[in-house]
């Protein structure tokens, strides 16, 4: 199962896509990336939770989410695409 078999395997998703180095270029430190991603993931999670209640307090995903994509993966793709602006200390 040489090079031909390798082409049949799907590319890994998740933390490898987008690449960590690309994400780190968008913020001042790895700690800022963790906080930024976690806060946005919480907003996305709250958005999905409020849909059933008819409230519109939170902004939904800014990228097209996959069918079973988790909020943190969506948040990291938004950061990678430059759709969010990070402000230090917030």
ChimeraX attribute file (.defattr): number of C-alpha atoms within 10 A of each C-alpha:
attribute: neighborCount
match mode: 1-to-1
recipient: residues
	/A:1	5
	/A:2	6
	/A:3	7
	/A:4	8
	/A:5	8
	/A:6	10
	/A:7	9
	/A:8	8
	/A:9	8
	/A:10	7
	/A:11	9
	/A:12	8
	/A:13	11
	/A:14	14
	/A:15	12
	/A:16	10
	/A:17	15
	/A:18	17
	/A:19	14
	/A:20	14
	/A:21	10
	/A:22	13
	/A:23	20
	/A:24	17
	/A:25	12
	/A:26	17
	/A:27	18
	/A:28	12
	/A:29	11
	/A:30	14
	/A:31	11
	/A:32	18
	/A:33	20
	/A:34	14
	/A:35	13
	/A:36	21
	/A:37	22
	/A:38	16
	/A:39	15
	/A:40	22
	/A:41	20
	/A:42	15
	/A:43	19
	/A:44	22
	/A:45	17
	/A:46	17
	/A:47	18
	/A:48	17
	/A:49	13
	/A:50	14
	/A:51	13
	/A:52	8
	/A:53	8
	/A:54	8
	/A:55	10
	/A:56	12
	/A:57	11
	/A:58	16
	/A:59	12
	/A:60	15
	/A:61	19
	/A:62	15
	/A:63	12
	/A:64	10
	/A:65	14
	/A:66	9
	/A:67	6
	/A:68	6
	/A:69	12
	/A:70	14
	/A:71	21
	/A:72	20
	/A:73	19
	/A:74	22
	/A:75	26
	/A:76	26
	/A:77	24
	/A:78	21
	/A:79	24
	/A:80	19
	/A:81	15
	/A:82	12
	/A:83	12
	/A:84	15
	/A:85	11
	/A:86	16
	/A:87	10
	/A:88	9
	/A:89	6
	/A:90	8
